Amino acid sequence: MRVNHVGEVCAQALYTAQAMVTKDERLREHLLEAAQEEMDHLAWTHQRLQALGERPSLLNPLWFAGAFLIGTVAAKVSDRASLGFVEETENQVSAHLQSHLDRLPPQDAASLAVVAQMKDDEERHAAAAVDAGAIPVPPPAKALMRVAAKVMTTTAHYI
């Protein structure tokens, strides 16, 4: 659950940075609405961490700063590129959440419910980005995103 919590810390940073940079008011509102949903996820994962007797990642400030920088850079390229980054991020997060659902013990109904709802929301965010005009992220950037996510999830699991 710590890894999922880190993902929500990063989502806050990503959406906030993108909303700050865009000049399109409708897109800003969309990004801030998505950030609010991610804030709900952040609260849910924090509650699950507490219930499980665990703590958040000690590196959360680093994860937030990195995601904020990435969101800022993506948004500076163009709104469509920024939306493409949202789509790809949410697709990768959705795949991670599915793998988490596959590994969670069936008796942990609370965690299963949280992760399932988060996955549904992330898939909706990806679809909304496409509907808003996202351009696909180039394959090398997708691969780099997967590597960065693997480093983050592996590190956050322990620290």
QUIBELLIN-V860998 format. One record per residue. RES is the residue in one small letter. PHI is phi as a letter, one per 40 degrees, with the letter a starting at -180 (999 if undefined). BURIAL is I if it has 24 or more other ideal C-beta (glycine too) atoms within 12 Angstrom, else O. Layout:
# QUIBELLIN-V860998
res:RES phi:PHI burial:BURIAL
res:RES phi:PHI burial:BURIAL
This chain:
# QUIBELLIN-V860998
res:m phi:999 burial:I
res:r phi:c burial:I
res:v phi:c burial:I
res:n phi:c burial:I
res:h phi:c burial:I
res:v phi:d burial:I
res:g phi:d burial:I
res:e phi:c burial:I
res:v phi:c burial:I
res:c phi:c burial:I
res:a phi:c burial:I
res:q phi:d burial:I
res:a phi:c burial:I
res:l phi:d burial:I
res:y phi:c burial:I
res:t phi:c burial:I
res:a phi:c burial:I
res:q phi:c burial:I
res:a phi:c burial:I
res:m phi:c burial:O
res:v phi:c burial:I
res:t phi:c burial:I
res:k phi:c burial:O
res:d phi:c burial:O
res:e phi:c burial:O
res:r phi:c burial:O
res:l phi:c burial:I
res:r phi:d burial:I
res:e phi:c burial:O
res:h phi:c burial:I
res:l phi:c burial:I
res:l phi:c burial:O
res:e phi:c burial:O
res:a phi:c burial:I
res:a phi:c burial:I
res:q phi:c burial:O
res:e phi:c burial:I
res:e phi:c burial:I
res:m phi:c burial:O
res:d phi:c burial:O
res:h phi:c burial:I
res:l phi:d burial:I
res:a phi:c burial:O
res:w phi:c burial:I
res:t phi:c burial:I
res:h phi:c burial:I
res:q phi:c burial:O
res:r phi:c burial:I
res:l phi:d burial:I
res:q phi:c burial:O
res:a phi:c burial:O
res:l phi:c burial:O
res:g phi:g burial:O
res:e phi:b burial:O
res:r phi:b burial:O
res:p phi:c burial:I
res:s phi:c burial:I
res:l phi:c burial:O
res:l phi:c burial:I
res:n phi:d burial:I
res:p phi:c burial:O
res:l phi:c burial:O
res:w phi:c burial:I
res:f phi:c burial:I
res:a phi:c burial:O
res:g phi:c burial:I
res:a phi:c burial:I
res:f phi:c burial:I
res:l phi:c burial:O
res:i phi:c burial:I
res:g phi:c burial:I
res:t phi:c burial:I
res:v phi:c burial:O
res:a phi:c burial:I
res:a phi:c burial:I
res:k phi:c burial:O
res:v phi:c burial:O
res:s phi:a burial:O
res:d phi:c burial:I
res:r phi:c burial:I
res:a phi:c burial:I
res:s phi:d burial:I
res:l phi:c burial:I
res:g phi:c burial:I
res:f phi:c burial:I
res:v phi:d burial:I
res:e phi:d burial:I
res:e phi:c burial:I
res:t phi:d burial:I
res:e phi:c burial:I
res:n phi:c burial:I
res:q phi:c burial:I
res:v phi:c burial:I
res:s phi:d burial:I
res:a phi:c burial:I
res:h phi:c burial:I
res:l phi:c burial:I
res:q phi:c burial:O
res:s phi:c burial:O
res:h phi:c burial:I
res:l phi:d burial:I
res:d phi:c burial:O
res:r phi:c burial:O
res:l phi:c burial:I
res:p phi:c burial:O
res:p phi:d burial:O
res:q phi:c burial:O
res:d phi:c burial:O
res:a phi:c burial:O
res:a phi:c burial:O
res:s phi:c burial:I
res:l phi:d burial:O
res:a phi:c burial:O
res:v phi:c burial:I
res:v phi:c burial:I
res:a phi:c burial:I
res:q phi:c burial:O
res:m phi:c burial:I
res:k phi:c burial:I
res:d phi:d burial:O
res:d phi:c burial:I
res:e phi:c burial:I
res:e phi:c burial:O
res:r phi:c burial:I
res:h phi:c burial:I
res:a phi:c burial:I
res:a phi:c burial:O
res:a phi:c burial:I
res:a phi:c burial:I
res:v phi:c burial:O
res:d phi:c burial:O
res:a phi:c burial:I
res:g phi:h burial:O
res:a phi:d burial:I
res:i phi:b burial:O
res:p phi:c burial:O
res:v phi:c burial:I
res:p phi:c burial:O
res:p phi:d burial:O
res:p phi:c burial:O
res:a phi:c burial:O
res:k phi:c burial:O
res:a phi:c burial:O
res:l phi:c burial:O
res:m phi:c burial:I
res:r phi:c burial:O
res:v phi:c burial:O
res:a phi:c burial:O
res:a phi:c burial:I
res:k phi:c burial:O
res:v phi:c burial:O
res:m phi:c burial:I
res:t phi:c burial:I
res:t phi:c burial:O
res:t phi:c burial:O
res:a phi:c burial:I
res:h phi:d burial:O
res:y phi:b burial:O
res:i phi:b burial:O
